[in-house]
Amino acid sequence: QVQLVESGGGLVQAGGSLRLSCAASGSIFSINAMGWYRQAPGKQRELVAIVNSYSTNYADSVKGRFFLSRTNAKNTVYLQMNSLKPEDTAVYYCNADISLRGTLYRDDYWGQGTQVTVSS
């Protein structure tokens, strides 16, 4: 019942910036946490940034460069990526921990992934 739609991926030069967005839709009661993961070739999926009701957490590799914001009214999260490096190249996946409307059910939902490529 829940769909996460991502946008903003693409090809950029090292040192450039990119802004990703993810919008959740469906029978949503609440979003308990929402953020981004990424997976590079030959690597495991790793947390990039995520926000919940208490705090925003960032991977050490992106601290000071990436900034996560969440708009609750629109069930949307944004990832502003600055000073991009070739090692940031990966497929980026939106993730949300969502409670469904009218139920106590909650689960993680994933977007389809969007490719971010930083040239060098």
N, CA, C and O atoms as a GROMACS GRO file, in nm:
protein
  480
    1GLN      N    1   0.081  -0.122   0.000
    1GLN     CA    2   0.000   0.000   0.000
    1GLN      C    3   0.084   0.126   0.000
    1GLN      O    4   0.033   0.234  -0.028
    2VAL      N    5   0.211   0.114   0.030
    2VAL     CA    6   0.300   0.228   0.039
    2VAL      C    7   0.396   0.227  -0.079
    2VAL      O    8   0.449   0.123  -0.118
    3GLN      N    9   0.416   0.344  -0.135
    3GLN     CA   10   0.508   0.360  -0.245
    3GLN      C   11   0.605   0.473  -0.214
    3GLN      O   12   0.564   0.580  -0.167
    4LEU      N   13   0.732   0.450  -0.240
    4LEU     CA   14   0.835   0.552  -0.225
    4LEU      C   15   0.888   0.585  -0.364
    4LEU      O   16   0.936   0.498  -0.435
    5VAL      N   17   0.878   0.711  -0.400
    5VAL     CA   18   0.921   0.757  -0.532
    5VAL      C   19   1.041   0.847  -0.515
    5VAL      O   20   1.035   0.949  -0.445
    6GLU      N   21   1.151   0.811  -0.580
    6GLU     CA   22   1.276   0.884  -0.570
    6GLU      C   23   1.302   0.964  -0.696
    6GLU      O   24   1.256   0.928  -0.805
    7SER      N   25   1.376   1.072  -0.680
    7SER     CA   26   1.418   1.151  -0.794
    7SER      C   27   1.544   1.227  -0.758
    7SER      O   28   1.579   1.240  -0.641
    8GLY      N   29   1.613   1.276  -0.860
    8GLY     CA   30   1.728   1.362  -0.839
    8GLY      C   31   1.863   1.300  -0.869
    8GLY      O   32   1.964   1.371  -0.868
    9GLY      N   33   1.868   1.171  -0.895
    9GLY     CA   34   1.994   1.108  -0.926
    9GLY      C   35   2.046   1.151  -1.062
    9GLY      O   36   1.972   1.206  -1.144
   10GLY      N   37   2.174   1.125  -1.085
   10GLY     CA   38   2.232   1.161  -1.212
   10GLY      C   39   2.382   1.157  -1.209
   10GLY      O   40   2.444   1.101  -1.118
   11LEU      N   41   2.442   1.217  -1.310
   11LEU     CA   42   2.586   1.222  -1.327
   11LEU      C   43   2.636   1.363  -1.297
   11LEU      O   44   2.587   1.461  -1.353
   12VAL      N   45   2.734   1.372  -1.208
   12VAL     CA   46   2.792   1.501  -1.172
   12VAL      C   47   2.943   1.488  -1.166
   12VAL      O   48   2.997   1.379  -1.153
   13GLN      N   49   3.010   1.602  -1.175
   13GLN     CA   50   3.155   1.605  -1.162
   13GLN      C   51   3.195   1.612  -1.015
   13GLN      O   52   3.120   1.661  -0.931
   14ALA      N   53   3.314   1.562  -0.985
   14ALA     CA   54   3.366   1.572  -0.850
   14ALA      C   55   3.364   1.717  -0.803
   14ALA      O   56   3.400   1.808  -0.877
   15GLY      N   57   3.322   1.736  -0.679
   15GLY     CA   58   3.309   1.869  -0.623
   15GLY      C   59   3.173   1.932  -0.643
   15GLY      O   60   3.143   2.036  -0.585
   16GLY      N   61   3.090   1.870  -0.724
   16GLY     CA   62   2.958   1.922  -0.752
   16GLY      C   63   2.857   1.884  -0.646
   16GLY      O   64   2.890   1.820  -0.546
   17SER      N   65   2.733   1.923  -0.671
   17SER     CA   66   2.625   1.898  -0.577
   17SER      C   67   2.508   1.831  -0.647
   17SER      O   68   2.491   1.842  -0.768
   18LEU      N   69   2.429   1.763  -0.568
   18LEU     CA   70   2.311   1.695  -0.618
   18LEU      C   71   2.210   1.688  -0.504
   18LEU      O   72   2.247   1.676  -0.388
   19ARG      N   73   2.084   1.695  -0.539
   19ARG     CA   74   1.978   1.688  -0.440
   19ARG      C   75   1.882   1.575  -0.474
   19ARG      O   76   1.820   1.575  -0.580
   20LEU      N   77   1.870   1.481  -0.383
   20LEU     CA   78   1.777   1.370  -0.399
   20LEU      C   79   1.650   1.397  -0.321
   20LEU      O   80   1.652   1.462  -0.216
   21SER      N   81   1.539   1.348  -0.372
   21SER     CA   82   1.413   1.358  -0.300
   21SER      C   83   1.344   1.223  -0.300
   21SER      O   84   1.362   1.142  -0.391
   22CYS      N   85   1.264   1.202  -0.197
   22CYS     CA   86   1.186   1.080  -0.185
   22CYS      C   87   1.052   1.115  -0.125
   22CYS      O   88   1.045   1.176  -0.018
   23ALA      N   89   0.946   1.078  -0.193
   23ALA     CA   90   0.811   1.104  -0.147
   23ALA      C   91   0.738   0.973  -0.121
   23ALA      O   92   0.734   0.885  -0.207
   24ALA      N   93   0.682   0.961  -0.003
   24ALA     CA   94   0.605   0.843   0.034
   24ALA      C   95   0.457   0.869   0.018
   24ALA      O   96   0.408   0.976   0.054
   25SER      N   97   0.386   0.772  -0.036
   25SER     CA   98   0.242   0.786  -0.053
   25SER      C   99   0.174   0.653  -0.020
   25SER      O  100   0.237   0.548  -0.022
   26GLY      N  101   0.045   0.661   0.010
   26GLY     CA  102  -0.032   0.544   0.044
   26GLY      C  103  -0.107   0.562   0.174
   26GLY      O  104  -0.127   0.675   0.220
   27SER      N  105  -0.148   0.451   0.232
   27SER     CA  106  -0.226   0.454   0.356
   27SER      C  107  -0.133   0.467   0.476
   27SER      O  108  -0.110   0.370   0.549
   28ILE      N  109  -0.079   0.586   0.493
   28ILE     CA  110   0.023   0.611   0.594
   28ILE      C  111  -0.039   0.674   0.717
   28ILE      O  112  -0.107   0.776   0.709
   29PHE      N  113  -0.015   0.611   0.831
   29PHE     CA  114  -0.053   0.671   0.959
   29PHE      C  115   0.059   0.760   1.012
   29PHE      O  116   0.036   0.873   1.053
   30SER      N  117   0.179   0.708   1.009
   30SER     CA  118   0.293   0.786   1.054
   30SER      C  119   0.420   0.730   0.991
   30SER      O  120   0.428   0.611   0.957
   31ILE      N  121   0.517   0.816   0.977
   31ILE     CA  122   0.649   0.776   0.932
   31ILE      C  123   0.742   0.790   1.052
   31ILE      O  124   0.768   0.901   1.099
   32ASN      N  125   0.792   0.679   1.100
   32ASN     CA  126   0.872   0.677   1.220
   32ASN      C  127   1.018   0.713   1.194
   32ASN      O  128   1.086   0.769   1.280
   33ALA      N  129   1.064   0.681   1.076
   33ALA     CA  130   1.199   0.716   1.035
   33ALA      C  131   1.204   0.717   0.884
   33ALA      O  132   1.131   0.642   0.819
   34MET      N  133   1.290   0.799   0.829
   34MET     CA  134   1.300   0.810   0.685
   34MET      C  135   1.439   0.858   0.648
   34MET      O  136   1.494   0.947   0.713
   35GLY      N  137   1.496   0.799   0.544
   35GLY     CA  138   1.629   0.841   0.505
   35GLY      C  139   1.679   0.770   0.382
   35GLY      O  140   1.601   0.722   0.300
   36TRP      N  141   1.812   0.764   0.371
   36TRP     CA  142   1.876   0.712   0.252
   36TRP      C  143   1.986   0.612   0.286
   36TRP      O  144   2.061   0.630   0.381
   37TYR      N  145   1.992   0.508   0.206
   37TYR     CA  146   2.102   0.413   0.205
   37TYR      C  147   2.165   0.414   0.066
   37TYR      O  148   2.107   0.466  -0.029
   38ARG      N  149   2.284   0.357   0.055
   38ARG     CA  150   2.347   0.346  -0.076
   38ARG      C  151   2.424   0.216  -0.086
   38ARG      O  152   2.465   0.158   0.014
   39GLN      N  153   2.441   0.172  -0.209
   39GLN     CA  154   2.514   0.049  -0.235
   39GLN      C  155   2.599   0.067  -0.360
   39GLN      O  156   2.548   0.091  -0.470
   40ALA      N  157   2.729   0.055  -0.343
   40ALA     CA  158   2.823   0.062  -0.453
   40ALA      C  159   2.855  -0.079  -0.501
   40ALA      O  160   2.837  -0.175  -0.426
   41PRO      N  161   2.902  -0.093  -0.625
   41PRO     CA  162   2.938  -0.226  -0.676
   41PRO      C  163   3.037  -0.298  -0.586
   41PRO      O  164   3.140  -0.240  -0.548
   42GLY      N  165   3.008  -0.422  -0.551
   42GLY     CA  166   3.094  -0.500  -0.466
   42GLY      C  167   3.089  -0.465  -0.320
   42GLY      O  168   3.165  -0.521  -0.240
   43LYS      N  169   3.002  -0.374  -0.282
   43LYS     CA  170   2.991  -0.330  -0.144
   43LYS      C  171   2.853  -0.364  -0.088
   43LYS      O  172   2.756  -0.382  -0.162
   44GLN      N  173   2.846  -0.373   0.044
   44GLN     CA  174   2.718  -0.391   0.109
   44GLN      C  175   2.644  -0.258   0.118
   44GLN      O  176   2.705  -0.151   0.117
   45ARG      N  177   2.514  -0.267   0.128
   45ARG     CA  178   2.435  -0.147   0.145
   45ARG      C  179   2.467  -0.082   0.279
   45ARG      O  180   2.475  -0.150   0.381
   46GLU      N  181   2.484   0.049   0.277
   46GLU     CA  182   2.520   0.121   0.398
   46GLU      C  183   2.428   0.240   0.420
   46GLU      O  184   2.373   0.297   0.325
   47LEU      N  185   2.414   0.275   0.545
   47LEU     CA  186   2.336   0.393   0.581
   47LEU      C  187   2.409   0.519   0.539
   47LEU      O  188   2.529   0.533   0.563
   48VAL      N  189   2.337   0.610   0.476
   48VAL     CA  190   2.390   0.742   0.443
   48VAL      C  191   2.342   0.844   0.546
   48VAL      O  192   2.423   0.912   0.610
   49ALA      N  193   2.212   0.855   0.562
   49ALA     CA  194   2.154   0.949   0.657
   49ALA      C  195   2.011   0.908   0.684
   49ALA      O  196   1.941   0.860   0.595
   50ILE      N  197   1.967   0.927   0.808
   50ILE     CA  198   1.830   0.892   0.844
   50ILE      C  199   1.785   0.981   0.959
   50ILE      O  200   1.863   1.016   1.046
   51VAL      N  201   1.658   1.015   0.957
   51VAL     CA  202   1.600   1.100   1.060
   51VAL      C  203   1.483   1.027   1.124
   51VAL      O  204   1.402   0.965   1.055
   52ASN      N  205   1.474   1.035   1.256
   52ASN     CA  206   1.358   0.986   1.328
   52ASN      C  207   1.308   1.098   1.419
   52ASN      O  208   1.346   1.214   1.402
   53SER      N  209   1.224   1.063   1.516
   53SER     CA  210   1.166   1.165   1.601
   53SER      C  211   1.266   1.225   1.699
   53SER      O  212   1.237   1.326   1.763
   54TYR      N  213   1.383   1.164   1.711
   54TYR     CA  214   1.480   1.209   1.811
   54TYR      C  215   1.603   1.276   1.752
   54TYR      O  216   1.655   1.371   1.811
   55SER      N  217   1.649   1.228   1.638
   55SER     CA  218   1.776   1.276   1.588
   55SER      C  219   1.792   1.247   1.440
   55SER      O  220   1.714   1.172   1.380
   56THR      N  221   1.894   1.307   1.383
   56THR     CA  222   1.936   1.278   1.247
   56THR      C  223   2.075   1.217   1.253
   56THR      O  224   2.164   1.273   1.316
   57ASN      N  225   2.093   1.105   1.187
   57ASN     CA  226   2.220   1.034   1.189
   57ASN      C  227   2.281   1.031   1.050
   57ASN      O  228   2.210   1.014   0.951
   58TYR      N  229   2.412   1.049   1.044
   58TYR     CA  230   2.486   1.048   0.918
   58TYR      C  231   2.602   0.950   0.926
   58TYR      O  232   2.662   0.930   1.031
   59ALA      N  233   2.632   0.890   0.812
   59ALA     CA  234   2.754   0.812   0.803
   59ALA      C  235   2.874   0.904   0.816
   59ALA      O  236   2.870   1.019   0.772
   60ASP      N  237   2.980   0.854   0.878
   60ASP     CA  238   3.100   0.937   0.897
   60ASP      C  239   3.153   0.990   0.764
   60ASP      O  240   3.206   1.101   0.758
   61SER      N  241   3.140   0.912   0.659
   61SER     CA  242   3.196   0.950   0.531
   61SER      C  243   3.126   1.068   0.465
   61SER      O  244   3.180   1.129   0.373
   62VAL      N  245   3.006   1.102   0.512
   62VAL     CA  246   2.930   1.211   0.450
   62VAL      C  247   2.905   1.328   0.544
   62VAL      O  248   2.849   1.428   0.502
   63LYS      N  249   2.945   1.317   0.669
   63LYS     CA  250   2.922   1.425   0.764
   63LYS      C  251   2.988   1.554   0.717
   63LYS      O  252   3.103   1.555   0.674
   64GLY      N  253   2.912   1.661   0.726
   64GLY     CA  254   2.961   1.791   0.681
   64GLY      C  255   2.942   1.817   0.534
   64GLY      O  256   2.959   1.930   0.489
   65ARG      N  257   2.907   1.714   0.458
   65ARG     CA  258   2.885   1.730   0.314
   65ARG      C  259   2.740   1.706   0.274
   65ARG      O  260   2.686   1.774   0.188
   66PHE      N  261   2.678   1.609   0.338
   66PHE     CA  262   2.540   1.574   0.307
   66PHE      C  263   2.448   1.624   0.417
   66PHE      O  264   2.484   1.624   0.534
   67PHE      N  265   2.329   1.668   0.378
   67PHE     CA  266   2.233   1.720   0.473
   67PHE      C  267   2.095   1.665   0.442
   67PHE      O  268   2.047   1.673   0.329
   68LEU      N  269   2.033   1.609   0.546
   68LEU     CA  270   1.903   1.546   0.532
   68LEU      C  271   1.795   1.635   0.592
   68LEU      O  272   1.812   1.689   0.701
   69SER      N  273   1.686   1.650   0.521
   69SER     CA  274   1.572   1.723   0.573
   69SER      C  275   1.445   1.644   0.545
   69SER      O  276   1.438   1.567   0.449
   70ARG      N  277   1.346   1.664   0.630
   70ARG     CA  278   1.221   1.590   0.618
   70ARG      C  279   1.104   1.685   0.630
   70ARG      O  280   1.100   1.769   0.720
   71THR      N  281   1.011   1.671   0.539
   71THR     CA  282   0.888   1.749   0.542
   71THR      C  283   0.775   1.654   0.575
   71THR      O  284   0.728   1.579   0.489
   72ASN      N  285   0.730   1.656   0.701
   72ASN     CA  286   0.629   1.561   0.747
   72ASN      C  287   0.496   1.579   0.675
   72ASN      O  288   0.428   1.482   0.643
   73ALA      N  289   0.458   1.704   0.650
   73ALA     CA  290   0.330   1.731   0.587
   73ALA      C  291   0.318   1.669   0.448
   73ALA      O  292   0.208   1.638   0.402
   74LYS      N  293   0.431   1.652   0.381
   74LYS     CA  294   0.433   1.597   0.246
   74LYS      C  295   0.493   1.457   0.242
   74LYS      O  296   0.509   1.399   0.135
   75ASN      N  297   0.527   1.402   0.360
   75ASN     CA  298   0.591   1.270   0.367
   75ASN      C  299   0.709   1.261   0.272
   75ASN      O  300   0.724   1.164   0.197
   76THR      N  301   0.791   1.362   0.276
   76THR     CA  302   0.901   1.375   0.182
   76THR      C  303   1.031   1.399   0.257
   76THR      O  304   1.035   1.471   0.356
   77VAL      N  305   1.137   1.338   0.208
   77VAL     CA  306   1.270   1.359   0.262
   77VAL      C  307   1.362   1.402   0.148
   77VAL      O  308   1.348   1.355   0.034
   78TYR      N  309   1.456   1.490   0.179
   78TYR     CA  310   1.552   1.539   0.082
   78TYR      C  311   1.693   1.512   0.132
   78TYR      O  312   1.720   1.518   0.252
   79LEU      N  313   1.780   1.482   0.040
   79LEU     CA  314   1.921   1.465   0.071
   79LEU      C  315   2.000   1.560  -0.017
   79LEU      O  316   2.014   1.539  -0.137
   80GLN      N  317   2.052   1.665   0.046
   80GLN     CA  318   2.139   1.759  -0.024
   80GLN      C  319   2.282   1.708  -0.015
   80GLN      O  320   2.337   1.695   0.094
   81MET      N  321   2.342   1.680  -0.128
   81MET     CA  322   2.475   1.624  -0.135
   81MET      C  323   2.570   1.727  -0.196
   81MET      O  324   2.554   1.767  -0.311
   82ASN      N  325   2.667   1.769  -0.118
   82ASN     CA  326   2.764   1.868  -0.161
   82ASN      C  327   2.904   1.809  -0.162
   82ASN      O  328   2.930   1.706  -0.100
   83SER      N  329   2.993   1.877  -0.233
   83SER     CA  330   3.133   1.834  -0.241
   83SER      C  331   3.144   1.686  -0.273
   83SER      O  332   3.216   1.612  -0.207
   84LEU      N  333   3.073   1.645  -0.375
   84LEU     CA  334   3.066   1.504  -0.409
   84LEU      C  335   3.202   1.450  -0.452
   84LEU      O  336   3.280   1.520  -0.517
   85LYS      N  337   3.227   1.326  -0.415
   85LYS     CA  338   3.351   1.258  -0.446
   85LYS      C  339   3.321   1.133  -0.528
   85LYS      O  340   3.210   1.080  -0.522
   86PRO      N  341   3.419   1.085  -0.605
   86PRO     CA  342   3.395   0.963  -0.683
   86PRO      C  343   3.350   0.846  -0.596
   86PRO      O  344   3.273   0.762  -0.641
   87GLU      N  345   3.398   0.838  -0.472
   87GLU     CA  346   3.358   0.729  -0.385
   87GLU      C  347   3.213   0.739  -0.339
   87GLU      O  348   3.162   0.646  -0.276
   88ASP      N  349   3.146   0.849  -0.370
   88ASP     CA  350   3.003   0.860  -0.343
   88ASP      C  351   2.919   0.790  -0.449
   88ASP      O  352   2.798   0.776  -0.433
   89THR      N  353   2.982   0.747  -0.556
   89THR     CA  354   2.911   0.679  -0.663
   89THR      C  355   2.846   0.552  -0.610
   89THR      O  356   2.912   0.465  -0.553
   90ALA      N  357   2.716   0.540  -0.630
   90ALA     CA  358   2.640   0.426  -0.579
   90ALA      C  359   2.496   0.439  -0.625
   90ALA      O  360   2.455   0.542  -0.678
   91VAL      N  361   2.422   0.333  -0.604
   91VAL     CA  362   2.277   0.340  -0.614
   91VAL      C  363   2.225   0.382  -0.477
   91VAL      O  364   2.255   0.318  -0.376
   92TYR      N  365   2.147   0.487  -0.475
   92TYR     CA  366   2.092   0.540  -0.351
   92TYR      C  367   1.947   0.496  -0.337
   92TYR      O  368   1.867   0.511  -0.430
   93TYR      N  369   1.914   0.443  -0.220
   93TYR     CA  370   1.781   0.391  -0.193
   93TYR      C  371   1.715   0.469  -0.081
   93TYR      O  372   1.772   0.486   0.027
   94CYS      N  373   1.596   0.515  -0.107
   94CYS     CA  374   1.515   0.575  -0.002
   94CYS      C  375   1.457   0.465   0.085
   94CYS      O  376   1.418   0.359   0.037
   95ASN      N  377   1.452   0.492   0.214
   95ASN     CA  378   1.398   0.396   0.309
   95ASN      C  379   1.308   0.468   0.408
   95ASN      O  380   1.337   0.580   0.451
   96ALA      N  381   1.198   0.404   0.444
   96ALA     CA  382   1.107   0.462   0.542
   96ALA      C  383   1.049   0.354   0.630
   96ALA      O  384   1.008   0.248   0.582
   97ASP      N  385   1.046   0.380   0.759
   97ASP     CA  386   0.978   0.296   0.858
   97ASP      C  387   0.840   0.356   0.877
   97ASP      O  388   0.826   0.464   0.934
   98ILE      N  389   0.738   0.285   0.831
   98ILE     CA  390   0.604   0.341   0.820
   98ILE      C  391   0.504   0.256   0.895
   98ILE      O  392   0.505   0.134   0.886
   99SER      N  393   0.416   0.324   0.970
   99SER     CA  394   0.300   0.261   1.030
   99SER      C  395   0.180   0.288   0.941
   99SER      O  396   0.154   0.402   0.904
  100LEU      N  397   0.107   0.183   0.907
  100LEU     CA  398  -0.007   0.197   0.818
  100LEU      C  399  -0.128   0.255   0.890
  100LEU      O  400  -0.149   0.231   1.009
  101ARG      N  401  -0.205   0.331   0.817
  101ARG     CA  402  -0.325   0.394   0.871
  101ARG      C  403  -0.424   0.290   0.920
  101ARG      O  404  -0.457   0.195   0.849
  102GLY      N  405  -0.473   0.308   1.044
  102GLY     CA  406  -0.574   0.220   1.100
  102GLY      C  407  -0.523   0.089   1.156
  102GLY      O  408  -0.603   0.005   1.198
  103THR      N  409  -0.392   0.071   1.158
  103THR     CA  410  -0.334  -0.053   1.207
  103THR      C  411  -0.217  -0.023   1.299
  103THR      O  412  -0.172   0.092   1.310
  104LEU      N  413  -0.168  -0.128   1.364
  104LEU     CA  414  -0.045  -0.118   1.441
  104LEU      C  415   0.074  -0.173   1.362
  104LEU      O  416   0.184  -0.186   1.415
  105TYR      N  417   0.050  -0.204   1.237
  105TYR     CA  418   0.155  -0.262   1.153
  105TYR      C  419   0.256  -0.156   1.114
  105TYR      O  420   0.219  -0.045   1.075
  106ARG      N  421   0.382  -0.190   1.123
  106ARG     CA  422   0.489  -0.104   1.076
  106ARG      C  423   0.597  -0.189   1.010
  106ARG      O  424   0.621  -0.303   1.050
  107ASP      N  425   0.659  -0.133   0.912
  107ASP     CA  426   0.761  -0.206   0.838
  107ASP      C  427   0.848  -0.107   0.762
  107ASP      O  428   0.814   0.010   0.746
  108ASP      N  429   0.962  -0.157   0.718
  108ASP     CA  430   1.050  -0.080   0.632
  108ASP      C  431   1.006  -0.090   0.486
  108ASP      O  432   0.974  -0.199   0.438
  109TYR      N  433   1.004   0.023   0.418
  109TYR     CA  434   0.973   0.028   0.276
  109TYR      C  435   1.090   0.090   0.203
  109TYR      O  436   1.163   0.173   0.257
  110TRP      N  437   1.108   0.047   0.079
  110TRP     CA  438   1.222   0.088   0.000
  110TRP      C  439   1.181   0.144  -0.135
  110TRP      O  440   1.087   0.095  -0.198
  111GLY      N  441   1.252   0.245  -0.178
  111GLY     CA  442   1.238   0.292  -0.314
  111GLY      C  443   1.311   0.201  -0.409
  111GLY      O  444   1.380   0.108  -0.368
  112GLN      N  445   1.296   0.228  -0.538
  112GLN     CA  446   1.356   0.142  -0.640
  112GLN      C  447   1.506   0.166  -0.657
  112GLN      O  448   1.575   0.085  -0.719
  113GLY      N  449   1.555   0.274  -0.604
  113GLY     CA  450   1.695   0.311  -0.618
  113GLY      C  451   1.717   0.409  -0.730
  113GLY      O  452   1.654   0.400  -0.836
  114THR      N  453   1.807   0.503  -0.708
  114THR     CA  454   1.844   0.600  -0.811
  114THR      C  455   1.996   0.608  -0.818
  114THR      O  456   2.064   0.616  -0.715
  115GLN      N  457   2.048   0.606  -0.939
  115GLN     CA  458   2.193   0.602  -0.959
  115GLN      C  459   2.253   0.741  -0.943
  115GLN      O  460   2.205   0.838  -1.003
  116VAL      N  461   2.357   0.749  -0.862
  116VAL     CA  462   2.438   0.869  -0.850
  116VAL      C  463   2.579   0.834  -0.894
  116VAL      O  464   2.643   0.745  -0.838
  117THR      N  465   2.627   0.904  -0.996
  117THR     CA  466   2.761   0.880  -1.048
  117THR      C  467   2.841   1.008  -1.042
  117THR      O  468   2.799   1.111  -1.096
  118VAL      N  469   2.956   1.003  -0.977
  118VAL     CA  470   3.045   1.118  -0.965
  118VAL      C  471   3.169   1.089  -1.048
  118VAL      O  472   3.242   0.995  -1.021
  119SER      N  473   3.190   1.170  -1.149
  119SER     CA  474   3.299   1.148  -1.242
  119SER      C  475   3.433   1.192  -1.184
  119SER      O  476   3.438   1.279  -1.096
  120SER      N  477   3.540   1.132  -1.234
  120SER     CA  478   3.675   1.165  -1.190
  120SER      C  479   3.772   1.160  -1.307
  120SER      O  480   3.891   1.185  -1.289
   0.00000   0.00000   0.00000
